[in-house]
Amino acid sequence: MNLSISAKRLLAQVTAGTFLLGAALTLILSLASFLGLGNGSVLSIALGAFSGCAVAVLNFSLLCLTVTFAARRERGKQAFVFQLSYILRLLLLAGWITAACALPRIPFLAAALPVLFPQGLLMIFGRNTDQPSDVSPGDLS
């Protein structure tokens, strides 16, 4: 299944941004651990953060694939595809958060916070679109 050029660009931006934020999170939590405000070694913090980043990027990639797949289906089947994808992706995230709680050597914050990174990045990158909006300012009132 082929993604559009804009979807590939957005996926690359979100992936790079998520892993950059994961590196920043690793530095911040390692510094907090060094100062006695947290627990965990740099290696365990990095493992948790980058594993969480990988899960977040996987979730976003599945969303991009779902949108591409559903766009090629008829109107009635699109809702089913989106609902099934949403439930499965939610189960993926719930499984990861549960695993992050259960892993004894990985700090929970390091593993769970990266799941939120793509949403913030979408708010940033979503405003920088090259395409004109379909909604005129008069339609918003």
Short mmCIF file of the C-alpha atoms (twelve columns), coordinates in Angstrom:
data_MODEL
# 
_entry.id   MODEL 
# 
loop_
_atom_site.group_PDB 
_atom_site.id 
_atom_site.type_symbol 
_atom_site.label_atom_id 
_atom_site.label_alt_id 
_atom_site.label_comp_id 
_atom_site.label_asym_id 
_atom_site.label_seq_id 
_atom_site.Cartn_x 
_atom_site.Cartn_y 
_atom_site.Cartn_z 
_atom_site.pdbx_PDB_model_num 
ATOM 1   C CA . MET A 1   0.000   0.000  0.000  1 
ATOM 2   C CA . ASN A 2   1.464   3.329  -1.058 1 
ATOM 3   C CA . LEU A 3   1.252   6.415  1.090  1 
ATOM 4   C CA . SER A 4   0.902   9.810  -0.529 1 
ATOM 5   C CA . ILE A 5   3.917   12.095 -0.632 1 
ATOM 6   C CA . SER A 6   2.425   14.409 2.008  1 
ATOM 7   C CA . ALA A 7   1.662   11.437 4.289  1 
ATOM 8   C CA . LYS A 8   5.236   10.162 3.891  1 
ATOM 9   C CA . ARG A 9   6.602   13.620 4.676  1 
ATOM 10  C CA . LEU A 10  4.381   13.952 7.753  1 
ATOM 11  C CA . LEU A 11  5.329   10.442 8.902  1 
ATOM 12  C CA . ALA A 12  9.030   11.289 8.534  1 
ATOM 13  C CA . GLN A 13  8.569   14.549 10.470 1 
ATOM 14  C CA . VAL A 14  6.647   12.850 13.262 1 
ATOM 15  C CA . THR A 15  9.171   10.005 13.447 1 
ATOM 16  C CA . ALA A 16  12.164  12.345 13.626 1 
ATOM 17  C CA . GLY A 17  10.434  14.649 16.098 1 
ATOM 18  C CA . THR A 18  9.313   11.780 18.316 1 
ATOM 19  C CA . PHE A 19  12.810  10.331 18.576 1 
ATOM 20  C CA . LEU A 20  14.341  13.793 19.147 1 
ATOM 21  C CA . LEU A 21  11.864  14.379 21.963 1 
ATOM 22  C CA . GLY A 22  12.734  10.895 23.253 1 
ATOM 23  C CA . ALA A 23  16.400  11.902 23.396 1 
ATOM 24  C CA . ALA A 24  15.479  15.110 25.242 1 
ATOM 25  C CA . LEU A 25  13.316  13.117 27.654 1 
ATOM 26  C CA . THR A 26  16.227  10.756 28.270 1 
ATOM 27  C CA . LEU A 27  18.510  13.681 29.097 1 
ATOM 28  C CA . ILE A 28  15.971  15.328 31.395 1 
ATOM 29  C CA . LEU A 29  15.128  12.148 33.297 1 
ATOM 30  C CA . SER A 30  18.804  11.171 33.532 1 
ATOM 31  C CA . LEU A 31  19.619  14.575 34.989 1 
ATOM 32  C CA . ALA A 32  16.723  14.242 37.442 1 
ATOM 33  C CA . SER A 33  17.978  10.791 38.416 1 
ATOM 34  C CA . PHE A 34  21.498  12.138 38.867 1 
ATOM 35  C CA . LEU A 35  20.160  14.881 41.154 1 
ATOM 36  C CA . GLY A 36  18.271  12.302 43.221 1 
ATOM 37  C CA . LEU A 37  14.808  13.264 41.965 1 
ATOM 38  C CA . GLY A 38  14.179  9.962  40.235 1 
ATOM 39  C CA . ASN A 39  15.447  6.456  39.904 1 
ATOM 40  C CA . GLY A 40  16.959  4.490  37.082 1 
ATOM 41  C CA . SER A 41  20.176  4.411  35.157 1 
ATOM 42  C CA . VAL A 42  20.752  6.266  31.914 1 
ATOM 43  C CA . LEU A 43  20.551  2.978  30.016 1 
ATOM 44  C CA . SER A 44  17.198  1.980  31.515 1 
ATOM 45  C CA . ILE A 45  15.784  5.462  30.946 1 
ATOM 46  C CA . ALA A 46  16.974  5.478  27.324 1 
ATOM 47  C CA . LEU A 47  15.610  1.974  26.738 1 
ATOM 48  C CA . GLY A 48  12.206  2.989  28.086 1 
ATOM 49  C CA . ALA A 49  12.101  6.279  26.202 1 
ATOM 50  C CA . PHE A 50  13.143  4.898  22.826 1 
ATOM 51  C CA . SER A 51  10.896  1.851  23.193 1 
ATOM 52  C CA . GLY A 52  8.005   4.217  23.924 1 
ATOM 53  C CA . CYS A 53  8.976   6.282  20.876 1 
ATOM 54  C CA . ALA A 54  8.954   3.156  18.717 1 
ATOM 55  C CA . VAL A 55  5.451   2.250  19.933 1 
ATOM 56  C CA . ALA A 56  4.237   5.813  19.309 1 
ATOM 57  C CA . VAL A 57  5.645   5.828  15.759 1 
ATOM 58  C CA . LEU A 58  4.161   2.383  15.096 1 
ATOM 59  C CA . ASN A 59  0.763   3.681  16.243 1 
ATOM 60  C CA . PHE A 60  1.016   6.729  13.972 1 
ATOM 61  C CA . SER A 61  2.189   4.599  11.026 1 
ATOM 62  C CA . LEU A 62  -0.805  2.314  11.468 1 
ATOM 63  C CA . LEU A 63  -3.041  5.386  11.472 1 
ATOM 64  C CA . CYS A 64  -1.507  6.599  8.181  1 
ATOM 65  C CA . LEU A 65  -1.962  3.164  6.631  1 
ATOM 66  C CA . THR A 66  -5.562  3.017  7.828  1 
ATOM 67  C CA . VAL A 67  -6.410  6.370  6.271  1 
ATOM 68  C CA . THR A 68  -4.814  5.295  2.979  1 
ATOM 69  C CA . PHE A 69  -6.596  1.933  3.031  1 
ATOM 70  C CA . ALA A 70  -9.980  3.425  3.954  1 
ATOM 71  C CA . ALA A 71  -9.745  6.098  1.271  1 
ATOM 72  C CA . ARG A 72  -9.840  3.355  -1.343 1 
ATOM 73  C CA . ARG A 73  -12.966 1.716  0.092  1 
ATOM 74  C CA . GLU A 74  -16.596 2.573  -0.444 1 
ATOM 75  C CA . ARG A 75  -18.320 4.885  2.002  1 
ATOM 76  C CA . GLY A 76  -20.055 2.198  4.082  1 
ATOM 77  C CA . LYS A 77  -16.891 0.189  4.736  1 
ATOM 78  C CA . GLN A 78  -14.789 3.195  5.697  1 
ATOM 79  C CA . ALA A 79  -16.433 3.569  9.097  1 
ATOM 80  C CA . PHE A 80  -15.815 -0.094 9.909  1 
ATOM 81  C CA . VAL A 81  -12.152 0.173  8.884  1 
ATOM 82  C CA . PHE A 82  -11.643 3.267  11.043 1 
ATOM 83  C CA . GLN A 83  -13.411 1.726  14.049 1 
ATOM 84  C CA . LEU A 84  -11.426 -1.506 13.831 1 
ATOM 85  C CA . SER A 85  -8.168  0.393  13.436 1 
ATOM 86  C CA . TYR A 86  -8.988  2.650  16.382 1 
ATOM 87  C CA . ILE A 87  -9.751  -0.292 18.661 1 
ATOM 88  C CA . LEU A 88  -6.611  -2.199 17.650 1 
ATOM 89  C CA . ARG A 89  -4.363  0.838  18.001 1 
ATOM 90  C CA . LEU A 90  -5.912  1.610  21.392 1 
ATOM 91  C CA . LEU A 91  -5.199  -1.974 22.473 1 
ATOM 92  C CA . LEU A 92  -1.592  -1.551 21.303 1 
ATOM 93  C CA . LEU A 93  -1.183  1.573  23.419 1 
ATOM 94  C CA . ALA A 94  -2.942  0.020  26.427 1 
ATOM 95  C CA . GLY A 95  -0.689  -3.019 26.154 1 
ATOM 96  C CA . TRP A 96  2.398   -0.827 26.052 1 
ATOM 97  C CA . ILE A 97  1.306   1.249  29.063 1 
ATOM 98  C CA . THR A 98  0.564   -1.970 30.963 1 
ATOM 99  C CA . ALA A 99  3.970   -3.366 30.014 1 
ATOM 100 C CA . ALA A 100 5.611   -0.088 31.062 1 
ATOM 101 C CA . CYS A 101 3.998   -0.470 34.495 1 
ATOM 102 C CA . ALA A 102 5.086   -4.088 34.777 1 
ATOM 103 C CA . LEU A 103 8.720   -3.689 33.688 1 
ATOM 104 C CA . PRO A 104 10.685  -3.411 36.931 1 
ATOM 105 C CA . ARG A 105 13.899  -1.785 35.643 1 
ATOM 106 C CA . ILE A 106 12.313  0.719  33.250 1 
ATOM 107 C CA . PRO A 107 11.005  4.012  34.709 1 
ATOM 108 C CA . PHE A 108 7.309   4.312  33.903 1 
ATOM 109 C CA . LEU A 109 7.545   7.981  32.949 1 
ATOM 110 C CA . ALA A 110 10.312  7.278  30.446 1 
ATOM 111 C CA . ALA A 111 8.269   4.562  28.754 1 
ATOM 112 C CA . ALA A 112 4.820   6.161  28.856 1 
ATOM 113 C CA . LEU A 113 5.447   9.821  27.971 1 
ATOM 114 C CA . PRO A 114 6.660   9.214  24.376 1 
ATOM 115 C CA . VAL A 115 3.216   7.880  23.473 1 
ATOM 116 C CA . LEU A 116 1.984   11.491 23.730 1 
ATOM 117 C CA . PHE A 117 4.703   13.000 21.514 1 
ATOM 118 C CA . PRO A 118 3.081   12.457 18.073 1 
ATOM 119 C CA . GLN A 119 -0.062  14.338 19.129 1 
ATOM 120 C CA . GLY A 120 1.948   17.406 20.078 1 
ATOM 121 C CA . LEU A 121 4.013   17.165 16.929 1 
ATOM 122 C CA . LEU A 122 0.854   16.955 14.814 1 
ATOM 123 C CA . MET A 123 -0.350  20.188 16.365 1 
ATOM 124 C CA . ILE A 124 2.935   21.806 15.331 1 
ATOM 125 C CA . PHE A 125 3.359   20.256 11.873 1 
ATOM 126 C CA . GLY A 126 -0.359  20.238 11.077 1 
ATOM 127 C CA . ARG A 127 -0.409  24.029 10.939 1 
ATOM 128 C CA . ASN A 128 2.337   24.123 8.309  1 
ATOM 129 C CA . THR A 129 0.364   22.740 5.410  1 
ATOM 130 C CA . ASP A 130 0.951   23.770 1.831  1 
ATOM 131 C CA . GLN A 131 -2.635  23.053 0.814  1 
ATOM 132 C CA . PRO A 132 -5.363  25.690 1.112  1 
ATOM 133 C CA . SER A 133 -8.079  25.085 3.652  1 
ATOM 134 C CA . ASP A 134 -11.471 23.808 2.490  1 
ATOM 135 C CA . VAL A 135 -13.252 25.945 5.089  1 
ATOM 136 C CA . SER A 136 -13.639 29.653 4.524  1 
ATOM 137 C CA . PRO A 137 -13.603 32.037 7.499  1 
ATOM 138 C CA . GLY A 138 -17.332 32.734 6.991  1 
ATOM 139 C CA . ASP A 139 -18.164 29.043 7.572  1 
ATOM 140 C CA . LEU A 140 -16.779 29.116 11.123 1 
ATOM 141 C CA . SER A 141 -19.427 31.407 12.583 1 
# 
